[in-house]
Amino acid sequence: MIHRSKWTLNFLTTLLVIFFATGVELFLSLSVVKGQTLPLVKPITNVILVHSSTSVPAGVEPSYAVSGLEADWNLAQWGIPTGDLPPFTVIKESGERTTISQKSDAAIIVDGVSPDVSVTLSQNGRDLTCSDSHGQPLEFDMFLAPNDRLYGGSTKLGLAGNPPSQPTLSQIKKLIFSARVSLLQKVDSDIVACNDNSGSAIIALILNNFDHTTPLTLFYQLSINAFCERDIRGYYVFCGNRLRPMSFFSAHNPYGVDDFLPWLGKAWMNDGDSETLSIDMLPRLQAVLSNLPLDIDRNPSHWRFHTLYIGQHIWGKITMTTSWRQVRLEATLN
C-alpha cells in the first residue's frame, strides 16, 4: 500500500536537489548513434551518505561520509526515527572490502569491488511513529542514486541548466533496467502494530522536458513487491496480492506516478526472494506520457532521462532489507 502526501512530494523534490548537488556525473554518451546501446549510469563502486534536509544547517554540504574512494552513488535518507546514519566503518579490508553504516533502525552495507559491488539497505520500523499530527502514516525512506553534476549545479526543480545531451524517449527502442535483487520483509509481531504497516522496494526514473513553456519533471516509481499488512482486530491480514492500476501521486509539476511490477509481466517479489531482474521500462514510460493532463506536453521526443534511484520506503512496524548488485540502465537506440 502506497501513501502520498505533500510531505512525500517535498522529499522527492529534495532528492532532485541532492542529485544536482553531489558527486560524479552520469555515465552518458554525448552523441546519439542509431542502433547504439548506451549505459545511462555508472556501476556502483562506493556510496556517499547525504543528510536528510531537516538535519543540514544552512551552508553545509549535504554529503558527509563515504564508503570508499570514487563514491559515484549516494544514499538519500529520510525519516529515520533515530536520525541520520553515522559514518562508515570498515569491517573487512582484505579481498572484497566491506563497509557498514548502521544504527538500531537503519543500515547500509557496501560489499565487494567494482563492477560487482553489492549494496544492502535495511530498515526497522519498531521505533517509527505511526502517524503525523494530521493522522497521516509517517514514511521512512532509503534511496540510492548516481551522483550527478551534469547540469551545471542548478538545484531548482525542473530547471536543470542547459538541456542535457542524452537521447529522447522517441529515439530509444529499449530502456533496460537490470539488477540482482534480494528481499526480506516482516512485521514485528511482538509489538503493537500501527493501523498501517507496509513497505515497498522500488526502481524509479526521473525524466525532464525542456521543450515545454515551463520545464517539466516526472517521477516514475515502480514497486517490485507489495508488502502490506494491517492490524485488524488483533491479527494480521496479508494483502500483497492486491494490485491497482498505475496512478498519479502528483498530478502537477513535478509529476509523480506509482506503477507495479505485475503490470510489466513479472510476478511480485516476496520475502526471501533473490532474483535477477531485467525490465524494459520504455513501454510504461510511454503509457505515463499518454496519460498526462491534456494541456501538458506528451510528445516523447521532448522527454529525456535525467536519473534513477533505487531502494525502499516503509510505514509502520515492519522491517525490510534489500540488496542490489550489478545495477545497470541501458538504452538501445532506434
N, C-alpha and C positions, 0 to 999 in steps of 0.2 A: 504494500500500500504506500503510495507516494503522496506527500503533503506539500503544498506550495503556499508561499506567503510572500509578502513584501520583504520580509527578512531574508528568505531564500534568494530572491532576486538580487538583493543587496550583496549577498555572498557571492553570487555569480559575477556581479559587477566587480567585486574585489578580486576575484580570480583573474579577470581580464587585466586589471591593473597590475597584478603580480606578474602575469605573463610578459607584459611590456617592461617591467622593472628589473627582471632577473636574468643573469647569465648569458648563455651562448645562443646564437641564432639558430633557427631551424635548418635542417639539412636539406636544402632545396636547390634544384637546378634553376639557373637563371634563363634558360631557353626552353621553348616548347618544341619538341620534335615528334612528329607523327609516329605512333607505334611504340614510343619510348615508355619504359616503366621508371617512374620517379619515386625514390624513397622520400617521404614527406617529413619524417622525423628521424633524428639520430637514435641509435641504440642506447639503452641506458648504460652508463658507466658508473656514475656516482650521483648522489642526491644531495641537494641543499635544502635545508629547512627554512620555511617562511613563516614569520609570526602571523597570528590572526590579527586582523586590523584593530581589534579592541585593545591589543597589548603593545602597540608600536607608538612610542612618543613621536611628536612632530619632528621631522628632520632626521629620523633614524631609519637606516636601511631596513627593508622588510626581511631580508635574508640574514641568517645569523649562525648557521652551523652546517658543516659539510661532512659527508661520509668518507670522502677521499678526494684526490686530485681530479680535475676535469669533471666537475659535477655539472652535467648538462641537462639534468632534470631537477625539478623542485617538488617539494611536498607542501601543499596548502592545507592548513589545519583550521578547523572552525568548531567551536562549541565543546571542546574537551572540558569535562567538568572540573578537573584539577589544574587547568591552564596549559600553556604551550609545552611541547616536548622539550627535553633538555638536549644539550649537545651529544653527538655520537660518542660511543665508546667502542674501541676495537676489542673484539672478543676472540678473534682468530687472525693471526698475521701470516703464517706460513701457508703455502698452497693457495687455495681460494680464500681470499680475505673476507672476513665477516665483520660488519659494524652494526651497532644497535643503538637506537634512542628509545627509551621506554619510561613509562610511568605506570601506575596501577590501572589506568583506564585506557591507555593508548600506547602503541609501539610501532616502530618501523625498523625492519631488518634489511640491510643491503648485503647480499651474499654473492660471491663469485667474482669473476673477472670478465671484462667486456670481450666479445659481444654477447656473453651468456650470463649476464647479471640477473639475479632474482631479487625482487623487492617484495617483502611481505608487510602488509598493513594489518594491524589488529586494533579492535575497539571493544571496550567493555562498558555497557551502559548501566552498570549496577548503581553508580552514583549520579546518573543523569536525571535531572528533574523532569517529571512527566510533561509539564506544560508551562507556558509562559503566563504572564499576568492577564493575557487575553484568552486564556484557555486553549491556545494552540499548542500541539505537541512540539517539543524542543528537538532540534535537529543537530546532529553531531557528525562532522564530515572529515574525511581524509582523502585528498585527491592528488595524484601525481600528474605532472605535466612537463613537457620540454621547456627549457628556458628559451626566451625569445627577445632578441633586441633587433629584430628585422625591420621594425617600423619607426626607427628614429627616436625612440624613447617616449612617444606620446602615450599618455595614460588616460585619455578621455574616451569613454566607451563609444565604439562605433567610428571614432575618428583616429585612425592609426597612421597618420602621416601620409606619405605618398602611397598610392595603390600598390600592393605587392605584385611580384612578377610570376607567382605560381599560376598554373592553368585554371581556367574557369571550369565549372561543372559541365558545361556543354562541350568542353574539349577532352573530357575524361570518359573512357569506356568502362573502366572498372576502378573502384576505390576499395582496396582490400585491407581490412584490419586483421592482423593475426597476432596471436599470443598463446602461450601456455599458461592457463589459469587454474588455480586451485581454490577451493571454497570450503570454509567451515562456518556454521551458524547454529545458534541455540538460544533459547530463552532461559534466564536464570530462574528456575522453578522454585528455588528455596527462599525467594524473597517475594514481597507483594509487588505484583507487576502493575504497570500503567494500564490505562484503558486501551492504549495503542502501543504495541510492541512490534516493530517492523524494521526492515533494513533492505538495502539494495546495493549490489555491486554493479557499477556502470562503466560503459565506454561512451565518451562524449566527444563531439566535434563542435568547433566554433567556426562559423562562416561569416564573411564580411561582404558587403555590397557597397562599392564606392561610386557606382553609376547612378544611384538614386539621388534625388534632390538633397535629402539628408542621408548621410551614410548609415547603413543598417548593420546590425549584428544579430546572429541567430545562434542560439544554443540548442544542440540536438543531443539528448541524453537517452542512451539505450540501456535498459535494465536487463541483466543477464540472469538474474534469479528473482524469485518472488517470495521472499521470506516475510510472512505477515501473520502474526498471531495476536489474538485479543484475549484479555482476561474476562470471560463471560461466565457469571455465576460460579466462579471458583475453579473453572477448568479452562484449558487452552483448546482453541479450535484452529486447526491449521487451514489457511486459506491460500496456500501457494499456487493452487491451480486456477485461481480466478484471473481471468485475462480481460483487460479492457482495451478499447481502441486507442491508437495513437492520439495524443491530446496535447493542446497548448496549455502550459502552465503560466505563460506570459503571452498575451495577445497584442502586445505593443512593443515598440523598440526599446530595449533589446528583446527579441522574441525568444521564447523558450518552449521546447517540445519534449514530452516524455514518450518514449517508444519502448517496445517489449520484444525480447528475443524470439518468442514463438512466431511473431508476425514475419520474421525473416527466415522461416522454415527450419528453425532449430529448437530443440527442447530446452526448457529451463534448466539451469544448473541447480543442483541440490546439495545438501550438506554432505561433505566428504568427497564430492566430485573433483576430478582433476582432468581437464580437457585441453586439447589444442584447438582453439577457435580460429576459423578463417571465414570472414564475413565480408561480403560486398556491400558497403554502406551506400553506394550511389543510388540504387532504386528507391530507398526510403527517403534519402535527401530530396530526390526529385518529387516524391509524394508530398513531403513537407512544403516545398515551394508551391506546389499546385493548390495547397490549402491555406496559403497566406491570405490575409484580407484583400479584397478586390482592388483597393487603392494602393497596394504595395507591389513593388516590382517583383514579379515572379520569374523573370527571364533568367534561366540558368547560366547564360553567357555573362551575366553581371555578378554572379556569386562565386566567391573564391574561398578555398580552405584557408583558415587562419592558424588554428592549433587544435590539439586534442587534449583531453585529460581522462584519466582512468582512476578507479578507486572505489570508495564505498561511503554510504551515509546510513545512519541508524536513528531510530526513535525508540524510547522506552528501554526496558530492562533486558536487552539482548546483548549477546556477544557475536562478533563477526570477524573473520580473518580471511583475507585473500592474498594469494601470491601471484605475481606477474613476472613472466620470463619471456624472453625473445619477442618483445613488443615491437611490432612493425606496422607502418601505414604506408601503402604504396599505391600510386596512381598509374594506371595504364592509359595512355593517350589514344584518342581516335586516329 
